């Protein structure tokens, strides 16, 4: 047996046949990657550090495909004889590095799937706003009758697209730094870099590694491609060899608006979406028409309901300090902030002035209590509760008509929830659980 090492070159699908591949992570991306390798004739082992990651029914299904399942703490046996490792998004290579045979190539699920892809690609990266911008891109294209695939880091992995045998006119991909770190052959016709701030330092070795992963989005572009880079990044890229593509620096030049997307940061996302779609013949007018009918994904500045003049907003996707800052800039109402979760980097003191100006109270839940308290205790009333449900009730009790209760955690969800979507759904249920009780009654119940 044997397979060609990609060595930062495009992977040949024929090289997968009889190749021994270990896929790390049994989530949606990992399962799709394992199935794709198996279908291509590879010898597949699917491993996950979580002992309960794969049910018995799923084990039987994968066994029928010839996939070897190993769950529980990683060991050298998981990678024995592996000629290639496919790493799922969000799993740091350092978690498996002690068990890898020397010189074993590690690629992303995205890199694997790209071996079968010929369609033009729009790829979006950035610390925040990726998912919104990708969904805007797809919405614009679909309103103009252009068939596209929307996925990558969010929703549908590219391997599932390949497995389904779909034929899209363009692939619209969200790409994370995790994926880019182990993706070597991506060449987007249009690459978009929205922003950059400290994040994922629980995953990357340092900020330079994180930055290098983002910059690599443009590495394979040619002069016929386009690189869209937000104006805030211009000082970083000016005078550097970022790409051979034509670079467009953008911000909010056209002043696009969308009813469901408030805030200056979203205006920049709208601008990026239009510029990315322009090579497909999309006009300014067509883009604005599409924006007017756009309905955003849940958990991103999602209005849940208003009770007696108090608005409840779900921004569970805000897992960084930068995302929290964008949320606070999006509203004029006095804010009662719900925050907390697992810390993954960022300086909360950087938003202290904004907190002091716009936030009437902060109700914390879950982990990272001390980090918030150290940053904000002297500037805003703070209270801590162990779970989100009780925190919602407490924050609601502090609000008066005209205020808003905003879930914008600035932290990852993994202390209490499987992901940010589960956290957002818990928030929605808690708000719905308030019923039609007056906010004043809630406040009285807290006394």
Secondary structure, DSSP 8 states (H G I E B T S, - for coil): ------TTS---GGGGTT-EEEEE--SHHHHHHHHHHHHTT-EEEEEESSTTSS-HHHHHHHHHTT-EEEESS--GGGGTT-SEEEE-TT--THHHHTTS-TT-EEEEHHHHHHTT--SEEEEEE-SS-HHHHHHHHHHHHHHTT--EEEEESSSS-HHHHHHHT---SEEEEE--HHHHTT------SEEEE----S--TTTSSSHHHHHHHHHGGGTT--TTSEEEEEGGGHHHHTTS---SSEEEEESSTT----TT--SHHHHHHHHHHHHHHGGGT--HHHHHHHHHT----TTSSEEEEEETTEEEEE-TT--SHHHHHHHHTT--S-EEEEE--B--S--GGGGHHHHHHHEEEEEEESS-HHHHHHHHTTTSEEEEESSHHHHHHHHHHH--TT-EEEE--SSBSTTTSSSHHHHHHHHHHHHHHTTT--HHHHHHHH-
